[in-house]
Every structure is written in structure tokens, then in C-alpha cells.
Amino acid sequence: MALVTLVVRDYDEALSFYTGALGFELVEDTDRGDGSRWVVVRPRGTEGTGLLLARAKDEAQAASVGAQTGGRVGFFLHTEDFAGDHARMTAAGVRFLEEPRHEVYGSVAVFEDLYGNRWDLLQPA
């Protein structure tokens, strides 16, 4: 899988959050000439799946911003330094919904992106 689309309110506010607070890298930001942009980010230092940040074009799409997975955790951000990334993200204003917990499968804490989509920060065991 190359890309997953995430519907956002605004390209620049989404870019600020994903590259700033989460530390993702900007892979591409191309003006498509019709008021839309092709904006791709992905976790820094990876070559895997990226997020296509797609601005909502109508009311139906706007209604899905922040609720693309029905309130469930829909995105899983793996890390090799759970404590360090948790501390860095917390300092950057990322809202964690729970304290870190250590499960059989690894260390995990649920957080919300700027729109309310739920993510797991996860260091696999």
C-alpha cells in the first residue's frame, strides 16, 4: 500500500500538525491548478505508506473530517523509541487520551490528531 487518504479541513494546518507535532516529513506538495493540492507526508526516515492529505471538497467530505474511522483507532504509528516520541509529541501539544500502557504486544498510547482522528503510538514488543 502506497498511500492512505486523510480528509482534512485545510492543507496548511494539516501540514503544520503532521510535520511539526508528529515529526512527519513532507514528501510532496504539488499545486494541481484547480485550487487543490497533492500533499503527501510520511513518518520521517521511512519509505513505507504515506498519508495523502486531501482537503474536503463538499459538505459530505467535510462531515467526515475527524471521524473517518467512526471514533475507533484507525491509524497506527510505530516507533522504536516510545518514551522519547511520547515525550516529544506531548511537548508539541499532541493530545493523548490515555497514559502509556505496556501490553504483551508492546507499549502503546492513544492520541488524537488535530481533527480528532484516533491514532495508536505503538512500539511493538
Secondary structure, DSSP 8 states (H G I E B T S, - for coil): --EEEEEES-HHHHHIIIIIIS-EEEEEEEE-SSS-EEEEEEETT--S-EEEEEE--SHHHHHHTT-TTTTSEEEEEE-S-HHHHHHHHHHTT-EESS--EEETTEEEEEEE-TTS-EEEEEEE-
